[in-house]
Amino acid sequence: MATVYTLKNAPPSAAASSPTAYDFSYFDPCYGGRFGCGEEGFDQGGVRDVGFRGVEGEVDDDLVAEGRRGHEETENRLSHYLPLLKATIKGDWNEASGIIDQDPDAVRTRITQLDEAALTVAIFSRGRNPFVRKLLEKMTPEDVVNLVNDRGSTALHFAAGTGNIEGAKMLVNKNSELPNVPNELGLIPLNYAAAWGFRKMVLYLQKVTREDMILARGHRILIHLTVGELYDIAFSLVQRDPKLACVELRNPLEVIVEKYSSFQSGNSFNFWQKLIYLG
């Protein structure tokens, strides 16, 4: 059985300091109701059905057999590319390049159980950006768009969700369409940067994401900016589209009220912070 590298339910800071593989579901802004968005179409973190049942809940033997064959193929693939995964985790380009030279398709192969390619694993940590740069030289612009994990997220979703702005810029330079690619949840990288409060990343992604993509997801982005306590950027978004503040599904003011850190009583401010808070 192939070795599985995981770092589940760890915050971005922990993941950056310990770049093994990981469960990106932790970084889905609404995964498991973490932010309580409660909007239809958001992932509430339920376990996904493997789909081995046929009509009226009866077990379909053919589907079970097919699933087992697929599982064996996946295990064989993961075992075969385990050396590349280890090299990527360590940032060992000499080891990785030797594997890629012998198997050029390795750069576009999914090497984890969550269908992540080496690029996604490497982009997860700021310390692996030199590795990312060399990896991108081996890839085409189409590769970085087409390589998505089991939730349809690109490497830029990961960069945005961890605040890796250097990595994000390298990815966008490779393919400028990346900021506009939504995952299965309909979320673009800007959603992730906003939800985790990465200001510099949000400002950068705003510049490289198409206006129509931002406004089409305006309410979600507004909620995520509020969750990330980027209130000034949220306000500027409302100024661009005032209707966003009046959406019935989830009002941004409700999010602010629920976040005790938004109020002085919920914080231990120092002298200067109190001065700023009180005006």
N, C-alpha and C positions, 0 to 999 in steps of 0.2 A: 504494500500500500504506500502510495506516495506521501512524503512528508508535507504537512500543511503548516504554513507560516501564517499566524494570525496575530492581530493586535486589536481585538474587538473592544468597542466602547471606551476608547481612550481619547482624551481631548487632543486638539491639534498640537499643543505644545509637547505632549508626551510622545505623539507620533513623530514629530520632527526630531526629537532627541533620540528616538529609538526606531530607526527606519527599517522595520521588518515589513512583512506584508500586513494587511489590515482588512477590516470590514468597512467598506465605504458607506454602508447604510447608516453608520453613525453620523455621517456628515450630510445626509439628506435632511434639509431643514425641517421637514415635517415628519420625519421617520419616527414611528412609535408615539406620535402625538407629543414629541419633545417640546414643541412650541405651542401646542394646542390650537393650531390654526383653524381646525374645524371646517375647512372649506371643501366642498365637494370636488373631487378630482385630486386631492392631496393624498399621499400615501400615509396611512395610519399605522404602518408597521406590522401588518398581519403576516403570518407565515404563508408563503406562496405554495399552492398545491402543485405537486410534481406532475399530476395529470395522468395517472395510471388507471383511471376508472372509465368504464364505458357507459352504456345506456343504463339509466336508472340505478347508478351506483354499483353495478356489478363489475367485478374485476375482469379486465380484458387481458387475457393471457398474451396475446400478440403484442399489446402495448407494453406489458411487463417485460417480455423478452427483448423488445426493441430498446426499452429503457436500460436494461442491463447491459446490452451491447454498447449503447452510448456511454454508459458509466465506465465500462472497461476501456473504451477508446480514450475517454477523458483522462482516466488514471494513467494510461500508458503515455499520453501526451505530457501530462504533468511530470511524470517520472523522467521522461526523456529530456525535458527542458529544466529540470531542477537545478543543474549546474548554472544555467543562465540566470535563473531566479536568485540563486545565492550570490552570484557575481554582481547582479544589479543591486541587491540589498546592501552589499559591502561597498559598492561603488568601484569595483575592481574592473576597470575598462580593459586592461590587458587580457584578463581571463574572458571577459564578455566578447571582445573583438575576435578572439580566436574561435569562439563558438560561431559567431556571426559570419566570419569569413568562410567557414566550412558549410554553413547553412544560412544563406542570406535571408531566407523567409523567416528566420527566427525573430527578426525585429517586428514582424507583423503577426506573430503567433501569440495566442492567449496562454499565459503560463501559470495562472493561479486558478483556484477553484471558483473565483468570482469573475472569471473571464477577463482578467486584466493582463495587458501586455507589459513588456519590460518598461516601456515609456511611462506608463501609468505608475508602476511601482517606483521608478526613479524620480518622477516629478513630485512624489509625495513629500520628499524631504528637501529643504533648501540646500543641504550639504551635498546633494547629488546632482546639482545643476551642471557641473563640468561633464558628468556622465551623460546627462540629458543632451547637452550640446553635441557631443560626439555621436550619440544615438540618432539624433535628428538628421545628421549628415548622411546616414544610411537609409533614410526614409523619404518617401514622397509626400507632397502636400495632401494627397488623397489618403495616405496611410493614417495621418494624425486625426482625420475626420472620421474615417471608417472604423478605427479601433476603439470600440466602446466596451464597457463592462456589462455585466448581466442586468444592469439597470439603464443601459443606454447612455451612460455618462462618459464623456471624453476626458482626456488627460487635463484639459483646461478646467473642467469642473473640479478636479482634484486640486489643481493649483490654486483656484479661487477659494476652495474650502479650507485651505491651509495657509493662505496669505503669501504663497510663493510667487511674488510679483516678477522676479527675474525669470523664473521658469515660464510664467504666463506670457511674458513678452517674447521669449524664444518660440513658444508654440504659435502665437499669433503671427510672428514674422514668417513662420513656415507656412501657415495657412490663415489668411485674414478672415475666413468665414467661420472659424471656430467659435468666436463669442456668440454667434447667432444660432448655434446648434443646441436644441433642447434635448433633454433626456426623456426617459419614459414617463416621468412625472410632469413633463412640460416645463421644466425649470432650466434656465440658461445659467452659465457660470456666474453672472451678476447676482442671481438669487443667493447663491452660496456665500459669496463674498459679503453681501449685505447682511445675511443672517448671522454670520460670525463676527461682524463688526470690523472687518478689515478695510479701513478707510481708504488707504492708498490704492488697494486693489479695486475698490468700488469706483473711485475716481478714474482709474485707468480704464476699467472695463466700460464705463459710461462713454468714453471717447471712442472705443473701437467696436461697440455694439450698435447695430442699426437702430435708429429711432423707432421704427415700427415694431421691432422686437421688444423694445423696452416698454412702449406704451401698451402693447397687446398684453403684457404681463404686469401692467402698472400696479394693480391692486396687490398682487403677490409680492412684488418688489417693495412696495410701500410697507407692507406688513413686515417683511424681512429686515428692512432698514430700521424699523421701529424696534424689532426684536434685538437687532445689533446695536441699538442706542445711537444710531447715526441720524439724529433728529433733524439736523440742519439739511442734510442731503434729502431726507424724506420730505421736508418742507418745500425744498426746491422742486421736487417731483410733483407735489400737489399744485404748486404754482403753474407748472406746465400743463397739468390736467386736473383742474379743481374737482371734477366729478369723483376722483379717486377717494376723497375724504368722506364721501357720502354713500359708499357701497354698503349694502345691507348685510352681506355675508359675514364680514368681520371688520369692525371699525378700528382703525389704528389707535384711537384714544383708549379703547378697551385694553389693548396690549400694554400701553404706557401705565395704565392704572394697575395692571397685574404685576408690573416689574417694580418691586420695592426699591431697587437701586436707582430708580429715576427720581426719588424724593430724598430730601436731606435726612429724614428720619431713618432711612434704610441704608445710610452710608456713614462711615467714619471719616469725615473730611478733615484735612489739615487746615491750617490757617488760611493759606492762599486759595484752596478749593472752596472753603466757606465764603471767602470774599467774592469769588467768581459766582458761586451759586446765589448769593444774596444780592448780587449786583451792586 
